[in-house]
Amino acid sequence: MKYDIVVIGSGMSGLMASIYLAEQGLNIAVVSRGDPICSVSSGCIDIAGTGDNTLDSITNFPHEHPYHKVGKKGIFESIQYFKDLMEEHGNSYSGDIKKNRTILTPIGKHRITSLVPLTMKHADISKDEIFHIISFKGIKDFFPSYVKGIFQNTDISIFDAGTHTTMGIAAKMDNDNFLSSFIEWIKSQKIKQKKVGLPAVLGITKSPWILKKLELETGKFFFEIPTLPPSVPGIRLYRRLKGIAGGKGVSFYGSADISDFKSEKNKIQYITIKKPGRPDYIDAKAFILATGSFVSGGLFLDKNIFKETVFNLPVYAPIDEELFNQDFFKLGHPIEKSGIIIDKDFKAKESGYNNLFIAGSILAHSETMKFQCGHGMAISTGVAAAKDAQEYIR
Ligand SMILES: Cc1cc2nc3c(=O)[nH]c(=O)nc-3n(C[C@H](O)[C@H](O)[C@H](O)COP(=O)(O)OP(=O)(O)OC[C@H]3O[C@@H](n4cnc5c(N)ncnc54)[C@H](O)[C@@H]3O)c2cc1C
């Protein structure tokens, strides 16, 4: 099958690249092995969590950071593009791209982020604010007593949803009868506070509508508190983006095991997807590699091997720093710097392939945890790589 551009990886960077390119009228395919990190994320868009002002703090990022290849204007425009896209498709995001905000976590701490789904619009809780918490009987991954430990004037009500998982409760919320009985129960609680926080379970497919109905019928402001994975807002975001891409004509090859590729004269010709019968050969004029870092399997590391898993590209690794003898959960661990080094056109340096572009957390020096720039960097490098790939095939 011949495409204009094939994007490998269905994470935030790959999906944004594919949507952008499909909107330019190009024939696009996304080939991916599995679900991305987006589906376990909070659904909030971190841009740069190291200061109050997102774009200003990027100035202080190391000069090798991929954000500098996109530039502040490019970062702003691509994240605005994401925001407009979500609004157009009924899943608006709230917030100012240039600013950070702090939202509540399930243990009552604060977390810095920039854009939040509408269901978290009221989640910026100040230290002295009084609000109400609704929790669910037997729920996993949500800890209202911890929240009360910090916000001592908080009252808690507990609803029996008949299921204990966040995904299970969220699926029930999509049912009109269940939602009506939940709303009736809320009314019966005679909640005094104007703001009501609850774990992120306000539906999987129609959360903006559920939020509106709750607010209209109870007269309260509700805010979701993102929970540990599996994360309902992350799953919503992933499904929405995938749906938008599909709606724009992007073809998807899921559960794809890329076993091989063919190159000729500095160009990737096609990739091979292993299949029980005949393999699929997917050829394109250009490819975008957006396979993520170690968690998603774009990079692989053990004591003897350090590699990029599709094209075996050269991987930058801070080998002079002792990778294995450090605490892996420490912020700023050197392994976070590893990845693919790119040139100004988002091509892998030293790869020798002219039609291969790289985006997202597989990029060297991205250090997404240290700089809290996860989805923001994925969106902006995804769109930037897409523009360069489009320019190339033109
Ligand atoms: C637990 C966790 C929570 C996070 N929460 C947030 C958050 O709330 N907000 C935020 O802004 N950031 C968050 N981040 C960071 C952010 O999610 C990521 O930095 C960003 O989404 C990465 O997107 P990506 O497109 O680069 O890659 P990924 O999301 O990693 O996607 C890579 C894709 O490539 C596919 N793939 C990998 N290898 C292959 C292969 N060999 N062949 C074919 N396909 C392959 C994978 O299956 C996957 O679909 C979080 C990170 C983690 C680890």
The ligand as an SDF file (V2000), in Angstrom:
LIG
                    3D

 53 58  0  0  0  0  0  0  0  0999 V2000
    2.9220    7.3950   33.5000 C   0  0  0  0  0  0  0  0  0  0  0  0
    3.0840    8.6660   32.7140 C   0  0  0  0  0  0  0  0  0  0  0  0
    2.1390    9.6800   32.8540 C   0  0  0  0  0  0  0  0  0  0  0  0
    2.2760   10.8700   32.1290 C   0  0  0  0  0  0  0  0  0  0  0  0
    1.3410   11.8480   32.2930 N   0  0  0  0  0  0  0  0  0  0  0  0
    1.4440   12.9930   31.5830 C   0  0  0  0  0  0  0  0  0  0  0  0
    0.4470   14.0170   31.7110 C   0  0  0  0  0  0  0  0  0  0  0  0
   -0.4940   13.8670   32.4740 O   0  0  0  0  0  0  0  0  0  0  0  0
    0.5830   15.1450   30.9660 N   0  0  0  0  0  0  0  0  0  0  0  0
    1.6420   15.3250   30.0970 C   0  0  0  0  0  0  0  0  0  0  0  0
    1.7070   16.3750   29.4390 O   0  0  0  0  0  0  0  0  0  0  0  0
    2.5840   14.3680   29.9470 N   0  0  0  0  0  0  0  0  0  0  0  0
    2.5080   13.2130   30.6600 C   0  0  0  0  0  0  0  0  0  0  0  0
    3.4520   12.2300   30.5040 N   0  0  0  0  0  0  0  0  0  0  0  0
    4.4620   12.3790   29.4540 C   0  0  0  0  0  0  0  0  0  0  0  0
    3.7970   12.2120   28.0780 C   0  0  0  0  0  0  0  0  0  0  0  0
    2.7590   11.2840   28.1710 O   0  0  0  0  0  0  0  0  0  0  0  0
    4.7390   11.7400   27.0190 C   0  0  0  0  0  0  0  0  0  0  0  0
    5.9450   12.4540   27.0700 O   0  0  0  0  0  0  0  0  0  0  0  0
    4.1600   11.9400   25.6040 C   0  0  0  0  0  0  0  0  0  0  0  0
    2.8030   11.6490   25.5530 O   0  0  0  0  0  0  0  0  0  0  0  0
    4.9330   11.0620   24.6750 C   0  0  0  0  0  0  0  0  0  0  0  0
    4.2690   10.9400   23.4560 O   0  0  0  0  0  0  0  0  0  0  0  0
    4.9700   10.2530   22.2230 P   0  0  0  0  0  0  0  0  0  0  0  0
    4.0610   10.4180   21.0700 O   0  0  0  0  0  0  0  0  0  0  0  0
    6.3420   10.7650   22.0670 O   0  0  0  0  0  0  0  0  0  0  0  0
    5.1590    8.7030   22.5710 O   0  0  0  0  0  0  0  0  0  0  0  0
    4.2760    7.5050   23.2610 P   0  0  0  0  0  0  0  0  0  0  0  0
    3.1000    8.0570   23.9130 O   0  0  0  0  0  0  0  0  0  0  0  0
    5.2780    6.8130   24.0480 O   0  0  0  0  0  0  0  0  0  0  0  0
    3.8030    6.6980   21.9980 O   0  0  0  0  0  0  0  0  0  0  0  0
    4.6540    5.8830   21.2530 C   0  0  0  0  0  0  0  0  0  0  0  0
    3.8500    4.9880   20.3260 C   0  0  0  0  0  0  0  0  0  0  0  0
    4.7600    4.2480   19.5030 O   0  0  0  0  0  0  0  0  0  0  0  0
    4.4180    2.8690   19.5330 C   0  0  0  0  0  0  0  0  0  0  0  0
    5.6460    2.0790   19.3430 N   0  0  0  0  0  0  0  0  0  0  0  0
    6.7370    2.0000   20.1410 C   0  0  0  0  0  0  0  0  0  0  0  0
    7.6600    1.1940   19.6080 N   0  0  0  0  0  0  0  0  0  0  0  0
    7.1490    0.7430   18.4360 C   0  0  0  0  0  0  0  0  0  0  0  0
    7.6270   -0.1230   17.4140 C   0  0  0  0  0  0  0  0  0  0  0  0
    8.8150   -0.6970   17.4870 N   0  0  0  0  0  0  0  0  0  0  0  0
    6.8120   -0.3560   16.3660 N   0  0  0  0  0  0  0  0  0  0  0  0
    5.5980    0.2160   16.2510 C   0  0  0  0  0  0  0  0  0  0  0  0
    5.0990    1.0570   17.1820 N   0  0  0  0  0  0  0  0  0  0  0  0
    5.8760    1.3100   18.2630 C   0  0  0  0  0  0  0  0  0  0  0  0
    3.7820    2.6610   20.8940 C   0  0  0  0  0  0  0  0  0  0  0  0
    2.9770    1.5030   20.9130 O   0  0  0  0  0  0  0  0  0  0  0  0
    2.9720    3.9610   21.0370 C   0  0  0  0  0  0  0  0  0  0  0  0
    1.7570    3.8730   20.3500 O   0  0  0  0  0  0  0  0  0  0  0  0
    3.3700   11.0450   31.2480 C   0  0  0  0  0  0  0  0  0  0  0  0
    4.3330   10.0450   31.1170 C   0  0  0  0  0  0  0  0  0  0  0  0
    4.1980    8.8590   31.8450 C   0  0  0  0  0  0  0  0  0  0  0  0
    5.2680    7.8020   31.7010 C   0  0  0  0  0  0  0  0  0  0  0  0
  1  2  1  0
  2  3  1  0
  2 52  2  0
  3  4  2  0
  4  5  1  0
  4 50  1  0
  5  6  2  0
  6  7  1  0
  6 13  1  0
  7  8  2  0
  7  9  1  0
  9 10  1  0
 10 11  2  0
 10 12  1  0
 12 13  2  0
 13 14  1  0
 14 15  1  0
 14 50  1  0
 15 16  1  0
 16 17  1  0
 16 18  1  0
 18 19  1  0
 18 20  1  0
 20 21  1  0
 20 22  1  0
 22 23  1  0
 23 24  1  0
 24 25  2  0
 24 26  1  0
 24 27  1  0
 27 28  1  0
 28 29  2  0
 28 30  1  0
 28 31  1  0
 31 32  1  0
 32 33  1  0
 33 34  1  0
 33 48  1  0
 34 35  1  0
 35 36  1  0
 35 46  1  0
 36 37  1  0
 36 45  1  0
 37 38  2  0
 38 39  1  0
 39 40  1  0
 39 45  2  0
 40 41  1  0
 40 42  2  0
 42 43  1  0
 43 44  2  0
 44 45  1  0
 46 47  1  0
 46 48  1  0
 48 49  1  0
 50 51  2  0
 51 52  1  0
 52 53  1  0
M  END
$$$$
